[in-house]
Amino acid sequence: MPNKIHVMRNTVIAVTLVVVVAVAGVLLVRSRPDEPAAAPPPAVKTTTVTRGDLTNTRVLQADLGFGAARPVKGGTGTVTKLPAVGQVTELGKELYRVDDQPVVVFFGATPLFRALDAPGLKGSDVAVVVDNLAALGYQVGVRAKDPAKAELTPRVVDAVKKWQKALGVEQTGVLAPGRVLVLGGPVRVGAVKAQLGAPAAEELFEVTPTTRLVSLKVPVAEAGALKAGAPVVVVRPDQREVPGKVTSVAHAAAYEAGASPKVDVVVTPDNPADVADLDTAPVRLKITTESRTGVLTVPLAALVALKEGGYAVQLPDGALKAVRTGLYSQDEVEVSGDGVVDGLEVVVAQ
């Protein structure tokens, strides 16, 4: 009997262990997390072929100022008054003084090279006096169309006396060269060179144009894109962009030791008020070197390089469509080809 009881006990223990193991297995299976579902294929990024304009620009360093300065010398006598820096010349107005007598500005092409002291004198210097007195409102009669034949008539002499009276000087009717400074047009005093008491024959001051200009020097090899009248963008020191135009490009190159030859380029802002708050300042110029209008474009990332050469764009279904590339501009490129039309959806590389 003990043997039977022992066998039965062992059998019960074995069955119990099997049941426990089975239950543990079931619980283990139930406690396992679900297998993750397979990730869907990544969605492709697409864009469309668009029609628009492309441009390429160059950025050049330049200087804003009043252009090239030129010196002004006086005649005989001693300087007793000088103009202020920034002063702009006015027709018929005093600019400086010599021997305490005003030197007045006239505009014209011929300086006074002799004393106009007798009726009957003729010449282009007389024409300058007649034209300026007429512009100031004095009665001078009608002068000859040819400046060389303009005559100092008694009527002109009388007008000179009236003008001298308005200036507050002796009414002699005579004009001496050192009492009138003839300029090609209004200018601005850029710098004063002389001191009071200096001989008037020395360099007295420098004058510049009255309008602010942008000037720069460009290597000859790079000057081909710059033509007079070409539009440019002037970038001010505060990063504000204002439109301008190329005013002039020098024909002769300037040579500097150890440097490649360069040409002088002048740019004028379209609206002087855009730079009126600046006297001199470093600026940048944006110059368009190439442009295309109304062309089909895609981002550079849409181009697929073909192993046989050339490029294609990929359609959303995976098909490739060969394209011809044109102008590259930053991250855009001009494309063309069979079936390449505005609005065509293409894949962009990620």
Secondary structure, DSSP 8 states (H G I E B T S, - for coil): -HHHHHHHHHHHHHHHHHHHHHHHHHHHHHHS------------EEEE-EEEEEEEEEEEEEEEES---EEEE--SSBEEE---TT-B--TT-EEEEETTEEEEEEESSS---S-B-STT-BSHHHHHHHHHHHHTT-------SSGGG-B--HHHHHHHHHHHHHHTS---S-B-GGGEEEESS--EEEEE---TTSBTTSEEEEEE-SS-EEEEEEEGGGGGG--TT-EEEEE-TTS-EEEEEEEEE-SS-B--TTS--EEEEEEEESSGGGGTT-SSEEEEEEEEEEEEEEEEEEEGGGEEE-TTSSEEEE-TTS-EEEEEEEEEETTEEEEE-TT--TT-EEEE--
